[in-house]
Amino acid sequence: MHDLLSMLHALRRPSLLMRAARIGAEDYRRDIHLPRQMGYGVLPRHGAALMRLMEIEAAMDLQRRDKDASYSLIRHVDVLIAMIGEARFLRASLSD
C-alpha cells in the first residue's frame, strides 16, 4: 500500500486543480462520493478504490492535456476529491 501512496504523492497536476480537490476533500464522505465514481453497490476496500480512481484520473488528465471536448473539469475535481479522501482513509488504516 505504501507504493500506492507513493504513486499518488508523485502525481503532478495544476495547483488550482489540486487546491480545489483538497478543499473538497475536507467534506469527503465515502458512502456518498465514491459511488458516483465506482458505481452503486458494494464499495471496494480503500486500496482497490484508490487504484481504480487513479486509473480514472489518469484517463481524465490525458483528456485535459489533449484538450478533448468531452473533458469535464467538474468530474476531474470530483475524482481527485475521492482520491484524496481514500488516501486519507488508507493512511489512517495503515497507522492503526
DOVEXNU-249232 format. One record per residue (C-alpha): x, y, z; residue in three letters; residue number from 0. Coordinates in steps of 0.2 Angstrom, whole numbers, plus 5000, padded with zeros to 4 digits. Layout:
BEGIN
<node><c1>X</c1><c2>Y</c2><c3>Z</c3><res>ALA</res><n>NUM</n></node>
...
END
This chain:
BEGIN
<node><c1>5000</c1><c2>5000</c2><c3>5000</c3><res>MET</res><n>0</n></node>
<node><c1>5015</c1><c2>5012</c2><c3>5003</c3><res>HIS</res><n>1</n></node>
<node><c1>5019</c1><c2>5010</c2><c3>4984</c3><res>ASP</res><n>2</n></node>
<node><c1>5001</c1><c2>5016</c2><c3>4980</c3><res>LEU</res><n>3</n></node>
<node><c1>5003</c1><c2>5031</c2><c3>4992</c3><res>LEU</res><n>4</n></node>
<node><c1>5020</c1><c2>5035</c2><c3>4984</c3><res>SER</res><n>5</n></node>
<node><c1>5012</c1><c2>5035</c2><c3>4966</c3><res>MET</res><n>6</n></node>
<node><c1>4998</c1><c2>5046</c2><c3>4972</c3><res>LEU</res><n>7</n></node>
<node><c1>5011</c1><c2>5058</c2><c3>4980</c3><res>HIS</res><n>8</n></node>
<node><c1>5021</c1><c2>5058</c2><c3>4964</c3><res>ALA</res><n>9</n></node>
<node><c1>5006</c1><c2>5065</c2><c3>4953</c3><res>LEU</res><n>10</n></node>
<node><c1>5009</c1><c2>5082</c2><c3>4946</c3><res>ARG</res><n>11</n></node>
<node><c1>4993</c1><c2>5092</c2><c3>4942</c3><res>ARG</res><n>12</n></node>
<node><c1>4990</c1><c2>5110</c2><c3>4940</c3><res>PRO</res><n>13</n></node>
<node><c1>4990</c1><c2>5119</c2><c3>4958</c3><res>SER</res><n>14</n></node>
<node><c1>4972</c1><c2>5126</c2><c3>4955</c3><res>LEU</res><n>15</n></node>
<node><c1>4965</c1><c2>5109</c2><c3>4952</c3><res>LEU</res><n>16</n></node>
<node><c1>4973</c1><c2>5101</c2><c3>4967</c3><res>MET</res><n>17</n></node>
<node><c1>4969</c1><c2>5116</c2><c3>4978</c3><res>ARG</res><n>18</n></node>
<node><c1>4950</c1><c2>5114</c2><c3>4973</c3><res>ALA</res><n>19</n></node>
<node><c1>4952</c1><c2>5095</c2><c3>4977</c3><res>ALA</res><n>20</n></node>
<node><c1>4960</c1><c2>5097</c2><c3>4994</c3><res>ARG</res><n>21</n></node>
<node><c1>4946</c1><c2>5109</c2><c3>4999</c3><res>ILE</res><n>22</n></node>
<node><c1>4933</c1><c2>5097</c2><c3>4993</c3><res>GLY</res><n>23</n></node>
<node><c1>4941</c1><c2>5083</c2><c3>5002</c3><res>ALA</res><n>24</n></node>
<node><c1>4938</c1><c2>5091</c2><c3>5019</c3><res>GLU</res><n>25</n></node>
<node><c1>4919</c1><c2>5086</c2><c3>5016</c3><res>ASP</res><n>26</n></node>
<node><c1>4923</c1><c2>5069</c2><c3>5008</c3><res>TYR</res><n>27</n></node>
<node><c1>4910</c1><c2>5056</c2><c3>5013</c3><res>ARG</res><n>28</n></node>
<node><c1>4914</c1><c2>5039</c2><c3>5006</c3><res>ARG</res><n>29</n></node>
<node><c1>4896</c1><c2>5032</c2><c3>5006</c3><res>ASP</res><n>30</n></node>
<node><c1>4890</c1><c2>5047</c2><c3>4996</c3><res>ILE</res><n>31</n></node>
<node><c1>4905</c1><c2>5052</c2><c3>4985</c3><res>HIS</res><n>32</n></node>
<node><c1>4913</c1><c2>5036</c2><c3>4980</c3><res>LEU</res><n>33</n></node>
<node><c1>4898</c1><c2>5028</c2><c3>4972</c3><res>PRO</res><n>34</n></node>
<node><c1>4897</c1><c2>5042</c2><c3>4959</c3><res>ARG</res><n>35</n></node>
<node><c1>4914</c1><c2>5036</c2><c3>4953</c3><res>GLN</res><n>36</n></node>
<node><c1>4913</c1><c2>5017</c2><c3>4956</c3><res>MET</res><n>37</n></node>
<node><c1>4895</c1><c2>5014</c2><c3>4953</c3><res>GLY</res><n>38</n></node>
<node><c1>4882</c1><c2>5009</c2><c3>4965</c3><res>TYR</res><n>39</n></node>
<node><c1>4883</c1><c2>4993</c2><c3>4975</c3><res>GLY</res><n>40</n></node>
<node><c1>4896</c1><c2>4986</c2><c3>4987</c3><res>VAL</res><n>41</n></node>
<node><c1>4911</c1><c2>4998</c2><c3>4988</c3><res>LEU</res><n>42</n></node>
<node><c1>4928</c1><c2>4991</c2><c3>4987</c3><res>PRO</res><n>43</n></node>
<node><c1>4941</c1><c2>4992</c2><c3>5000</c3><res>ARG</res><n>44</n></node>
<node><c1>4951</c1><c2>5008</c2><c3>5001</c3><res>HIS</res><n>45</n></node>
<node><c1>4967</c1><c2>5002</c2><c3>4992</c3><res>GLY</res><n>46</n></node>
<node><c1>4956</c1><c2>4994</c2><c3>4977</c3><res>ALA</res><n>47</n></node>
<node><c1>4946</c1><c2>5010</c2><c3>4977</c3><res>ALA</res><n>48</n></node>
<node><c1>4961</c1><c2>5021</c2><c3>4976</c3><res>LEU</res><n>49</n></node>
<node><c1>4969</c1><c2>5011</c2><c3>4962</c3><res>MET</res><n>50</n></node>
<node><c1>4953</c1><c2>5012</c2><c3>4952</c3><res>ARG</res><n>51</n></node>
<node><c1>4951</c1><c2>5031</c2><c3>4955</c3><res>LEU</res><n>52</n></node>
<node><c1>4970</c1><c2>5033</c2><c3>4949</c3><res>MET</res><n>53</n></node>
<node><c1>4966</c1><c2>5024</c2><c3>4933</c3><res>GLU</res><n>54</n></node>
<node><c1>4950</c1><c2>5035</c2><c3>4930</c3><res>ILE</res><n>55</n></node>
<node><c1>4960</c1><c2>5051</c2><c3>4934</c3><res>GLU</res><n>56</n></node>
<node><c1>4974</c1><c2>5047</c2><c3>4923</c3><res>ALA</res><n>57</n></node>
<node><c1>4962</c1><c2>5045</c2><c3>4908</c3><res>ALA</res><n>58</n></node>
<node><c1>4954</c1><c2>5061</c2><c3>4913</c3><res>MET</res><n>59</n></node>
<node><c1>4971</c1><c2>5070</c2><c3>4914</c3><res>ASP</res><n>60</n></node>
<node><c1>4975</c1><c2>5064</c2><c3>4897</c3><res>LEU</res><n>61</n></node>
<node><c1>4959</c1><c2>5071</c2><c3>4891</c3><res>GLN</res><n>62</n></node>
<node><c1>4963</c1><c2>5088</c2><c3>4899</c3><res>ARG</res><n>63</n></node>
<node><c1>4981</c1><c2>5088</c2><c3>4891</c3><res>ARG</res><n>64</n></node>
<node><c1>4974</c1><c2>5084</c2><c3>4874</c3><res>ASP</res><n>65</n></node>
<node><c1>4961</c1><c2>5097</c2><c3>4876</c3><res>LYS</res><n>66</n></node>
<node><c1>4947</c1><c2>5084</c2><c3>4872</c3><res>ASP</res><n>67</n></node>
<node><c1>4930</c1><c2>5092</c2><c3>4870</c3><res>ALA</res><n>68</n></node>
<node><c1>4922</c1><c2>5078</c2><c3>4882</c3><res>SER</res><n>69</n></node>
<node><c1>4934</c1><c2>5083</c2><c3>4896</c3><res>TYR</res><n>70</n></node>
<node><c1>4924</c1><c2>5088</c2><c3>4912</c3><res>SER</res><n>71</n></node>
<node><c1>4934</c1><c2>5099</c2><c3>4924</c3><res>LEU</res><n>72</n></node>
<node><c1>4920</c1><c2>5096</c2><c3>4937</c3><res>ILE</res><n>73</n></node>
<node><c1>4921</c1><c2>5077</c2><c3>4936</c3><res>ARG</res><n>74</n></node>
<node><c1>4940</c1><c2>5078</c2><c3>4937</c3><res>HIS</res><n>75</n></node>
<node><c1>4939</c1><c2>5088</c2><c3>4953</c3><res>VAL</res><n>76</n></node>
<node><c1>4927</c1><c2>5076</c2><c3>4960</c3><res>ASP</res><n>77</n></node>
<node><c1>4938</c1><c2>5061</c2><c3>4956</c3><res>VAL</res><n>78</n></node>
<node><c1>4953</c1><c2>5070</c2><c3>4964</c3><res>LEU</res><n>79</n></node>
<node><c1>4942</c1><c2>5073</c2><c3>4979</c3><res>ILE</res><n>80</n></node>
<node><c1>4938</c1><c2>5055</c2><c3>4980</c3><res>ALA</res><n>81</n></node>
<node><c1>4957</c1><c2>5050</c2><c3>4978</c3><res>MET</res><n>82</n></node>
<node><c1>4962</c1><c2>5062</c2><c3>4992</c3><res>ILE</res><n>83</n></node>
<node><c1>4948</c1><c2>5055</c2><c3>5003</c3><res>GLY</res><n>84</n></node>
<node><c1>4953</c1><c2>5037</c2><c3>5000</c3><res>GLU</res><n>85</n></node>
<node><c1>4971</c1><c2>5040</c2><c3>5003</c3><res>ALA</res><n>86</n></node>
<node><c1>4967</c1><c2>5048</c2><c3>5019</c3><res>ARG</res><n>87</n></node>
<node><c1>4957</c1><c2>5033</c2><c3>5025</c3><res>PHE</res><n>88</n></node>
<node><c1>4971</c1><c2>5021</c2><c3>5018</c3><res>LEU</res><n>89</n></node>
<node><c1>4984</c1><c2>5031</c2><c3>5028</c3><res>ARG</res><n>90</n></node>
<node><c1>4974</c1><c2>5030</c2><c3>5044</c3><res>ALA</res><n>91</n></node>
<node><c1>4971</c1><c2>5011</c2><c3>5042</c3><res>SER</res><n>92</n></node>
<node><c1>4990</c1><c2>5008</c2><c3>5040</c3><res>LEU</res><n>93</n></node>
<node><c1>4994</c1><c2>5018</c2><c3>5055</c3><res>SER</res><n>94</n></node>
<node><c1>4982</c1><c2>5008</c2><c3>5066</c3><res>ASP</res><n>95</n></node>
END
